[in-house]
Amino acid sequence: MNGLLWTLLVVYGLTFAALRLMLGRGWAGYLAIDTPNVRSLHASPIPRVGGLVMIPVALASSLAFAQPPRLVLALAAGLCAVSFIDDRWGLPIFLRLIAHALAVIVLCRSFEPSLATWTFALAAVTLIWSINLFNFMDGADGLAGGMALFGFSAFGWTMLDAMPAMAYLAFSLVAAAAGFLMLNFSPARVFMGDAGSVPLGFLAGGIGLTGWLQNAWPAWFPLLVFSPFVADASVTLLRRLLRRERFWQAHRDHYYQRLVRMGWPHRKLALAEYALMAACGASALAMLQMGFEFQMLGLSLWIAAYSGLMLFIDSRWAKSAASRGGQA
Protein backbone atom coordinates (compact mmCIF):
# COMPACT_ATOMS: atom_id res chain seq x y z
CA MET A 1 0.00 0.00 0.00
CA ASN A 2 2.84 2.41 0.83
CA GLY A 3 4.39 1.72 -2.58
CA LEU A 4 1.10 2.53 -4.26
CA LEU A 5 0.76 5.81 -2.38
CA TRP A 6 4.30 6.90 -3.25
CA THR A 7 3.77 6.02 -6.91
CA LEU A 8 0.52 7.97 -7.04
CA LEU A 9 2.24 10.97 -5.49
CA VAL A 10 4.77 10.77 -8.32
CA VAL A 11 1.95 10.63 -10.90
CA TYR A 12 0.33 13.65 -9.27
CA GLY A 13 3.60 15.57 -9.18
CA LEU A 14 4.61 14.74 -12.74
CA THR A 15 1.23 15.79 -14.12
CA PHE A 16 1.24 19.07 -12.26
CA ALA A 17 4.90 19.85 -12.99
CA ALA A 18 4.65 19.03 -16.71
CA LEU A 19 1.55 21.18 -17.17
CA ARG A 20 3.09 24.03 -15.17
CA LEU A 21 6.20 23.86 -17.35
CA MET A 22 4.18 23.82 -20.57
CA LEU A 23 2.17 26.83 -19.46
CA GLY A 24 5.21 28.71 -18.21
CA ARG A 25 7.18 28.19 -21.41
CA GLY A 26 4.24 28.95 -23.69
CA TRP A 27 4.24 25.48 -25.27
CA ALA A 28 0.66 24.78 -24.23
CA GLY A 29 -0.76 27.65 -26.25
CA TYR A 30 1.15 26.53 -29.32
CA LEU A 31 -0.01 22.92 -29.09
CA ALA A 32 -3.75 23.47 -28.69
CA ILE A 33 -5.82 26.48 -27.68
CA ASP A 34 -9.51 26.73 -26.84
CA THR A 35 -10.69 29.94 -28.47
CA PRO A 36 -13.97 31.26 -27.03
CA ASN A 37 -17.05 31.27 -29.26
CA VAL A 38 -20.78 31.81 -28.77
CA ARG A 39 -21.07 28.39 -27.09
CA SER A 40 -18.17 28.84 -24.65
CA LEU A 41 -18.44 29.55 -20.94
CA HIS A 42 -15.11 31.37 -20.77
CA ALA A 43 -14.12 34.72 -22.25
CA SER A 44 -10.40 34.34 -23.03
CA PRO A 45 -8.37 31.72 -24.92
CA ILE A 46 -7.21 28.86 -22.69
CA PRO A 47 -4.81 26.02 -23.67
CA ARG A 48 -6.40 22.58 -23.85
CA VAL A 49 -3.46 20.27 -23.30
CA GLY A 50 -4.32 18.74 -19.92
CA GLY A 51 -5.18 15.37 -21.41
CA LEU A 52 -1.96 15.31 -23.40
CA VAL A 53 -0.11 15.07 -20.07
CA MET A 54 -2.44 13.32 -17.62
CA ILE A 55 -3.40 10.38 -19.85
CA PRO A 56 0.17 9.33 -20.87
CA VAL A 57 1.45 9.77 -17.31
CA ALA A 58 -1.35 7.65 -15.83
CA LEU A 59 -1.10 4.94 -18.50
CA ALA A 60 2.70 4.74 -18.27
CA SER A 61 2.54 4.45 -14.49
CA SER A 62 0.02 1.62 -14.75
CA LEU A 63 2.07 -0.20 -17.36
CA ALA A 64 5.28 0.09 -15.34
CA PHE A 65 3.97 -0.98 -11.94
CA ALA A 66 0.72 -2.93 -12.19
CA GLN A 67 0.35 -4.52 -15.63
CA PRO A 68 -3.38 -4.01 -16.28
CA PRO A 69 -4.65 -5.34 -19.64
CA ARG A 70 -2.33 -3.84 -22.24
CA LEU A 71 -5.11 -3.74 -24.80
CA VAL A 72 -7.06 -1.28 -22.64
CA LEU A 73 -3.98 0.93 -22.26
CA ALA A 74 -3.19 0.79 -25.98
CA LEU A 75 -6.72 1.70 -27.01
CA ALA A 76 -6.84 4.59 -24.53
CA ALA A 77 -3.46 5.84 -25.78
CA GLY A 78 -4.66 5.61 -29.37
CA LEU A 79 -7.78 7.61 -28.56
CA CYS A 80 -5.61 10.19 -26.81
CA ALA A 81 -3.43 10.56 -29.93
CA VAL A 82 -6.35 10.83 -32.35
CA SER A 83 -8.13 13.28 -30.06
CA PHE A 84 -5.04 15.48 -29.78
CA ILE A 85 -4.93 15.69 -33.58
CA ASP A 86 -8.53 16.85 -33.40
CA ASP A 87 -7.64 19.40 -30.68
CA ARG A 88 -4.71 20.73 -32.69
CA TRP A 89 -5.94 20.68 -36.27
CA GLY A 90 -9.54 19.52 -36.19
CA LEU A 91 -10.99 16.31 -37.62
CA PRO A 92 -14.30 15.67 -39.39
CA ILE A 93 -16.89 14.21 -37.05
CA PHE A 94 -17.14 10.95 -39.02
CA LEU A 95 -13.40 10.27 -38.55
CA ARG A 96 -13.70 10.84 -34.82
CA LEU A 97 -16.68 8.51 -34.62
CA ILE A 98 -14.86 5.84 -36.62
CA ALA A 99 -11.93 5.99 -34.19
CA HIS A 100 -14.30 5.73 -31.22
CA ALA A 101 -16.21 2.83 -32.77
CA LEU A 102 -13.05 0.90 -33.65
CA ALA A 103 -11.70 1.20 -30.11
CA VAL A 104 -15.02 0.05 -28.66
CA ILE A 105 -15.38 -2.91 -31.04
CA VAL A 106 -11.83 -4.10 -30.38
CA LEU A 107 -12.36 -3.89 -26.62
CA CYS A 108 -15.72 -5.67 -26.73
CA ARG A 109 -14.31 -8.40 -28.99
CA SER A 110 -11.64 -9.05 -26.37
CA PHE A 111 -14.39 -10.03 -23.90
CA GLU A 112 -15.89 -12.71 -26.16
CA PRO A 113 -17.33 -15.26 -25.48
CA SER A 114 -18.33 -13.54 -22.22
CA LEU A 115 -20.56 -11.19 -24.21
CA ALA A 116 -23.55 -12.65 -26.04
CA THR A 117 -24.73 -10.94 -29.23
CA TRP A 118 -27.24 -8.67 -27.52
CA THR A 119 -24.89 -7.79 -24.67
CA PHE A 120 -22.12 -7.09 -27.20
CA ALA A 121 -24.35 -4.59 -29.00
CA LEU A 122 -25.53 -3.01 -25.75
CA ALA A 123 -21.98 -2.78 -24.40
CA ALA A 124 -20.73 -1.20 -27.64
CA VAL A 125 -23.45 1.47 -27.65
CA THR A 126 -22.89 2.18 -23.95
CA LEU A 127 -19.13 2.53 -24.41
CA ILE A 128 -19.50 4.89 -27.36
CA TRP A 129 -21.84 7.00 -25.27
CA SER A 130 -19.41 6.88 -22.34
CA ILE A 131 -16.61 8.14 -24.58
CA ASN A 132 -18.63 11.25 -25.33
CA LEU A 133 -19.78 11.94 -21.76
CA PHE A 134 -16.55 13.62 -20.67
CA ASN A 135 -16.28 15.38 -24.01
CA PHE A 136 -19.77 16.87 -23.65
CA MET A 137 -19.24 17.89 -20.03
CA ASP A 138 -15.72 19.33 -20.29
CA GLY A 139 -16.78 22.96 -20.49
CA ALA A 140 -16.52 24.44 -17.00
CA ASP A 141 -13.57 24.96 -14.67
CA GLY A 142 -12.79 21.87 -12.61
CA LEU A 143 -15.77 19.82 -13.77
CA ALA A 144 -14.30 16.98 -15.87
CA GLY A 145 -11.22 16.66 -13.66
CA GLY A 146 -13.43 16.42 -10.58
CA MET A 147 -15.57 13.69 -12.13
CA ALA A 148 -12.43 11.72 -12.96
CA LEU A 149 -11.15 12.14 -9.41
CA PHE A 150 -14.35 11.03 -7.67
CA GLY A 151 -15.48 8.44 -10.22
CA PHE A 152 -12.23 6.53 -10.60
CA SER A 153 -11.68 6.69 -6.82
CA ALA A 154 -14.87 4.66 -6.36
CA PHE A 155 -13.73 2.21 -9.04
CA GLY A 156 -10.29 1.78 -7.51
CA TRP A 157 -11.55 1.29 -3.98
CA THR A 158 -14.00 -1.41 -5.09
CA MET A 159 -11.45 -3.32 -7.21
CA LEU A 160 -8.52 -3.09 -4.79
CA ASP A 161 -8.74 -6.71 -3.62
CA ALA A 162 -10.42 -8.48 -6.56
CA MET A 163 -8.63 -6.75 -9.47
CA PRO A 164 -5.57 -4.91 -8.12
CA ALA A 165 -4.09 -4.14 -11.55
CA MET A 166 -7.27 -2.40 -12.71
CA ALA A 167 -7.52 -0.68 -9.34
CA TYR A 168 -4.01 0.69 -9.88
CA LEU A 169 -5.05 2.04 -13.28
CA ALA A 170 -8.06 3.74 -11.71
CA PHE A 171 -5.99 5.28 -8.91
CA SER A 172 -3.36 6.44 -11.43
CA LEU A 173 -6.11 8.32 -13.25
CA VAL A 174 -7.21 9.81 -9.92
CA ALA A 175 -3.68 11.04 -9.17
CA ALA A 176 -3.28 12.49 -12.66
CA ALA A 177 -6.67 14.21 -12.39
CA ALA A 178 -5.63 15.72 -9.05
CA GLY A 179 -2.48 17.15 -10.61
CA PHE A 180 -4.49 18.53 -13.52
CA LEU A 181 -7.06 20.12 -11.18
CA MET A 182 -4.34 22.20 -9.56
CA LEU A 183 -4.32 24.24 -12.78
CA ASN A 184 -7.89 23.61 -13.95
CA PHE A 185 -9.87 24.61 -10.86
CA SER A 186 -11.41 28.07 -11.15
CA PRO A 187 -9.95 30.23 -12.53
CA ALA A 188 -8.78 27.59 -15.00
CA ARG A 189 -5.40 28.03 -16.64
CA VAL A 190 -5.70 24.88 -18.76
CA PHE A 191 -8.46 22.63 -20.05
CA MET A 192 -8.42 18.89 -20.60
CA GLY A 193 -9.27 18.91 -24.31
CA ASP A 194 -10.49 15.90 -26.25
CA ALA A 195 -7.08 14.27 -25.68
CA GLY A 196 -8.13 13.87 -22.05
CA SER A 197 -11.92 13.73 -22.09
CA VAL A 198 -12.26 11.05 -24.79
CA PRO A 199 -9.84 8.49 -23.23
CA LEU A 200 -11.31 9.14 -19.78
CA GLY A 201 -14.79 8.41 -21.06
CA PHE A 202 -13.50 5.25 -22.73
CA LEU A 203 -11.74 4.10 -19.57
CA ALA A 204 -14.77 4.87 -17.39
CA GLY A 205 -16.91 2.68 -19.64
CA GLY A 206 -14.22 0.04 -20.17
CA ILE A 207 -13.40 -0.38 -16.48
CA GLY A 208 -17.11 -0.32 -15.68
CA LEU A 209 -17.75 -3.12 -18.18
CA THR A 210 -14.76 -5.12 -16.93
CA GLY A 211 -15.92 -4.90 -13.33
CA TRP A 212 -19.41 -6.05 -14.30
CA LEU A 213 -18.10 -9.03 -16.29
CA GLN A 214 -15.77 -9.98 -13.42
CA ASN A 215 -18.64 -9.73 -10.90
CA ALA A 216 -16.95 -6.91 -9.04
CA TRP A 217 -20.17 -4.88 -9.16
CA PRO A 218 -23.66 -4.92 -10.70
CA ALA A 219 -24.41 -2.98 -13.89
CA TRP A 220 -25.93 -0.05 -12.01
CA PHE A 221 -22.73 0.69 -10.04
CA PRO A 222 -20.68 2.52 -12.72
CA LEU A 223 -23.82 4.34 -13.90
CA LEU A 224 -24.48 5.71 -10.42
CA VAL A 225 -20.82 6.56 -9.78
CA PHE A 226 -20.67 8.67 -12.95
CA SER A 227 -24.33 9.74 -12.83
CA PRO A 228 -23.58 13.49 -12.49
CA PHE A 229 -22.32 13.30 -16.08
CA VAL A 230 -24.59 10.48 -17.27
CA ALA A 231 -27.81 12.19 -16.17
CA ASP A 232 -26.97 15.68 -17.46
CA ALA A 233 -25.62 14.54 -20.84
CA SER A 234 -28.29 11.90 -21.47
CA VAL A 235 -31.28 14.08 -20.63
CA THR A 236 -29.84 17.00 -22.60
CA LEU A 237 -29.27 14.80 -25.65
CA LEU A 238 -32.80 13.39 -25.45
CA ARG A 239 -34.28 16.89 -25.27
CA ARG A 240 -32.30 18.01 -28.29
CA LEU A 241 -33.38 14.91 -30.23
CA LEU A 242 -37.02 15.59 -29.41
CA ARG A 243 -36.59 19.19 -30.64
CA ARG A 244 -34.97 17.82 -33.82
CA GLU A 245 -31.85 19.86 -33.26
CA ARG A 246 -28.41 19.00 -34.60
CA PHE A 247 -27.41 17.20 -31.43
CA TRP A 248 -23.85 16.54 -32.60
CA GLN A 249 -23.03 20.25 -32.69
CA ALA A 250 -21.59 22.12 -29.70
CA HIS A 251 -24.14 23.97 -27.59
CA ARG A 252 -24.78 25.49 -24.16
CA ASP A 253 -27.91 23.59 -23.14
CA HIS A 254 -26.44 21.26 -20.48
CA TYR A 255 -27.74 21.82 -16.97
CA TYR A 256 -24.31 22.83 -15.69
CA GLN A 257 -24.05 25.35 -18.54
CA ARG A 258 -27.45 26.80 -17.70
CA LEU A 259 -26.37 27.34 -14.10
CA VAL A 260 -23.31 29.31 -15.24
CA ARG A 261 -25.39 31.31 -17.70
CA MET A 262 -27.81 32.16 -14.86
CA GLY A 263 -24.96 33.67 -12.87
CA TRP A 264 -23.34 30.82 -10.94
CA PRO A 265 -19.55 31.34 -10.68
CA HIS A 266 -17.45 28.44 -11.96
CA ARG A 267 -16.07 27.86 -8.47
CA LYS A 268 -19.56 27.56 -6.94
CA LEU A 269 -20.65 25.18 -9.71
CA ALA A 270 -17.57 22.99 -9.27
CA LEU A 271 -17.98 22.73 -5.50
CA ALA A 272 -21.68 21.88 -5.84
CA GLU A 273 -20.88 19.24 -8.45
CA TYR A 274 -18.12 17.82 -6.23
CA ALA A 275 -20.63 17.40 -3.40
CA LEU A 276 -22.96 15.58 -5.79
CA MET A 277 -20.14 13.40 -7.15
CA ALA A 278 -18.97 12.48 -3.65
CA ALA A 279 -22.52 11.62 -2.60
CA CYS A 280 -23.03 9.42 -5.67
CA GLY A 281 -19.75 7.59 -5.14
CA ALA A 282 -20.25 7.10 -1.40
CA SER A 283 -23.83 5.90 -1.78
CA ALA A 284 -22.83 3.51 -4.61
CA LEU A 285 -20.13 1.98 -2.39
CA ALA A 286 -22.56 1.67 0.51
CA MET A 287 -25.27 0.13 -1.66
CA LEU A 288 -22.89 -2.63 -2.77
CA GLN A 289 -23.04 -3.96 0.78
CA MET A 290 -26.85 -4.05 0.80
CA GLY A 291 -29.41 -6.49 -0.53
CA PHE A 292 -31.12 -6.18 -3.89
CA GLU A 293 -34.25 -4.52 -2.48
CA PHE A 294 -32.26 -1.75 -0.78
CA GLN A 295 -30.16 -1.26 -3.91
CA MET A 296 -33.32 -0.71 -5.96
CA LEU A 297 -34.64 1.65 -3.32
CA GLY A 298 -31.41 3.63 -3.41
CA LEU A 299 -31.50 3.88 -7.20
CA SER A 300 -35.13 5.00 -7.07
CA LEU A 301 -34.24 7.74 -4.60
CA TRP A 302 -31.42 8.94 -6.85
CA ILE A 303 -33.72 9.01 -9.89
CA ALA A 304 -36.19 11.09 -7.88
CA ALA A 305 -33.41 13.40 -6.70
CA TYR A 306 -32.10 14.00 -10.22
CA SER A 307 -35.64 14.55 -11.52
CA GLY A 308 -36.24 17.15 -8.81
CA LEU A 309 -32.94 18.93 -9.48
CA MET A 310 -33.58 19.09 -13.22
CA LEU A 311 -37.14 20.33 -12.79
CA PHE A 312 -35.88 23.02 -10.42
CA ILE A 313 -33.20 24.18 -12.87
CA ASP A 314 -35.72 24.08 -15.74
CA SER A 315 -38.06 26.28 -13.72
CA ARG A 316 -35.34 28.78 -12.86
CA TRP A 317 -34.15 28.78 -16.46
CA ALA A 318 -37.66 29.51 -17.76
CA LYS A 319 -38.01 32.42 -15.32
CA SER A 320 -34.60 33.73 -16.32
CA ALA A 321 -35.49 33.51 -20.02
CA ALA A 322 -38.79 35.30 -19.39
CA SER A 323 -36.97 38.04 -17.47
CA ARG A 324 -34.46 38.52 -20.28
CA GLY A 325 -37.30 38.68 -22.77
CA GLY A 326 -39.13 41.27 -20.70
CA GLN A 327 -36.02 43.43 -20.41
CA ALA A 328 -35.54 43.25 -24.17
N, C-alpha and C positions, 0 to 999 in steps of 0.2 A: 504493500500500500504506500509506503514512504517513497519507493521508487516511482510509482505512478504520480504521486503529488509533485515530486521534483521535476519529472518530465513535463507535466502539464504547466508548471511554472515557466519552464523553458519555452514551451509553445506560446504561452501568453506573452512572454517577454520578446521573443523573436517577432511575433506578429506586430506588436506595438512599436518596437524599435524600427522594423523595416518600413512600416507605414510612416512613422515620424521622419525617417531619413528621406523617403520619397517625397514627402510634402515639403521638407526643408530645402531639398535640392531642386525642387521644381519639376522633378521627373513625373510626378503623378499627373500634373496638368497636361503634360505632353502625351502621356499614354492614353488617357481617356478622360474626358470632361463632360459633366452633365450640365448642359446649357439650359437655363430656364425657358419654358414656353408657357402657353396659356393653360396647360394641364399640370404645371409644376406647383409644388407647395413652397418652394424656396425662390428667393429673388436674385441670387447671384450664382455664377458658375461654380460648381463644386466638383473636384475630381472623383471619379468612380472607379477606384482601383483596389478597394478593400478586399474583394474576392480574389483578386490576383495574388494577394499575399496569404490571406487566411486559409484558403483551400489547399494550396500546395504545402504549406507548413503543417497543417493538420494531417493531410494524407501521408506526407513523408514521415511524420512522427509515428503514425500508426504502422506503416510498413516497416519501420526500423525496429520497433519495440514490441509489437503485439501480433503481427501477421494475421490481420483479418482477411477475408476473401479478396484476393488480388483483383478479381474481375470487378468487384464493386469499386475499388480504388481506381482502377484503370478507366472505367466508364465515367466516374465522377471527374477525373482529371481531363478526359476528353471533352466532357461538357463544359468544363471550365475554360479550356482552350478555345473551343468554338464560340462560346459566349463572349470571351474577351475580344475575339475578332469582330463580333457584333457590336460590342461596346466601342471599339476603336474606329471601325470603318462602316459598320452597319451591314446587315445581311437581310435579304428578303425573308418574309415571314415563313414561306414554304420551306426554305433551307433550314431555318431554325427548327421547325416542326419535324422535319425529316431526321435531324440529329437527335431530337428528343425521343422520337418514336424508335429509332434504331437502338438507342441506349436501353430503352424500356424493354424492347423485344428480346435483346440479348440477355438482359438480366432475368426476365421471366423464363426464357428457355433454359437458363441454368438451373431453375428449380424443378424442371420436369424430371420424373413423372409425378412430383408432388402436386402439381397444378393440373386439374382436369380442364377440359376445353372451356367450360363456362367460367371457371375461376381464373384461367389464363386471361381471358378477354376482360373480365372484371378487374383483375390486377393491373393489366396494361393500361386500361382507361384511368384507373385510380392513380397510377404512377405518373402518367402524363399530366393529369390535373395537379398532382402534388408538385411536379416540377415548376408549374406556373404559379403556385401559391405565393412563394417568396418573391417571385418576379413582380406579381401584381401588387404586393403589399410593401415593397421596398420603396416607399416614397416619403417617409417622414423620419426625422432624426431619431435614431436609436430603436426603431421599431423592429426591423428584420433581425438585427443583431441580438436584440432582447429575446425574440422568439427562438432563435437558435440556442441561446444560452439556457433558457428555461426548458425548452422542448427536449433537447438532447441530454440535458441533465436527468430528466425523468427516464429517458431511454437507458442511459448508462447505469443509473442506480438499479433499475429492474434487471438488467442483463449481467450485473457484476459477477454473480456466481455461476449462472447457467451458460453464458456466452461471453467470457472475459475479453476475447479479442474484439468483438463487436462493441462491448462496453468501452474499451479503450478508444476505439474510433469515435464513439459518441462523446466521450470526455475530451478528446483532442479537439473536436469541433467546438465544445463549450469553451475551452481555454483560448482557442483562436478567436472566437466571438467576443470573449471578454477583452482581449487585446484590441480588437477592432473597435469595440464600444468606447474605449478610452478617447478615441478621436471621432466617433460618430454620434455620441450623445450630444444633445442640444447645448450649444450651437454646433452642428456637424461641420467638421473640416473635410470629411471624406465620406463617400457613399460606397456601398457594396458593389453595385453594378451587377449586370447579368452574370459576370464571371464568378460571383459569389452566390447570388440568389438562385440561379438555376441548379448548380450542383447541390446546394443545401436542400432545395426542394426534392431533388432526386434521392438524396441520402435519407431524408426524413421518410419518404415513401418506401425506399428500399430496405432500410432498417426496420421500419414498421412491418413490412411484409415478411421479412426474415424472422422477426420475433413471433409473428402469428404462426408461421409454418413450423417453427421450432417449439411451439406451445409455451413460449415465454409470457404471452399475454393474449387476451381475446381480441377480436377485430376492432372493437370499439376503443381500445386503449390508445393507439396512436391518434385516432380521430379526436378524442377528447383532449389529449395532451396538446395537440396543435390546433384545437378548435378556435382560438382567437383569430387565426388566419383562415381556417377552413370555413367558418360560419360567415365571416365578412365577405370573403371572395366568392363563395358559392352563391349566397343570396344576391349579391350585386350582379353576378353573371346572369342568374336566372331573371332578374328584373330587366336587365338590358335585352335579353333574348325575347322576353314577352313584349317589350317595346319595339322590337325589330330593329334595334340599333346595331351598329357594326361593333360587336362586342370585342373583337380582336384589337381594336384601336385603343390607344392610351386615353384615359379619362380621369375625372376627379369625382366619381360617384361613390367610391367606397365609403363606408361609415366613418372610418378614421379620417378620411379626407374631408368629409362633411364637418366633423368636429373642428378641424383646423380652420376651415373656411368660415365657421360660425364664431371664430375668435379664440379657440383654445390654443395656448402656446404649445409648441412642440414638446417642451419639457413636461408640461402637465399631461399631455396625451401619452407620452412614453411611460410616465410613472403610473398612470391609470391602467395602461395596457399591461405593464409589468405585474401589477396586482392581480389582474385577471389571469395572466399566464401562470403566475405562481399558484393561484387558487385552482386552476384547471389541472396543473401537474400534481399538486398535492392531493386533490380529491381523486384523481385517476389512480395514484399509488395506493391510497387508502381503500378504494373500491376493489382493487385486486385481491384484497384480503377478505372480502365479503362474499356472501352467497349470491347466486344469480338474481334472486328477487331484489336484493338491496342494490345490486349493480344497475338493474333496470330502473329502479326508483331514482338512483342518482343521475342516470342519463336523462330521465324525464324531467327532473328538476333543472338540469342544465339547459335542456331545450326550452323550458319555460322561461328561464332566466335570460337566455339569448333573445327569445321572442319579445320579452318585455323591454330589454335594452334597445332593440332595433325599433320597436314601436315608439319608444320615447324619443329616440334620435329623429325618426321620421316626423314626429309631431313638431319637435323643435325646428327641424329643417323647413317644414311647411310654413310655420309662423315666421321664420327668418325670411323666406322667399316672399311671403306676403308683405312683410315690412319693407323689403327692398323695392318691391313693386309699387307700394304706396308712396315711398319717397321719390321714386322716379316720376 
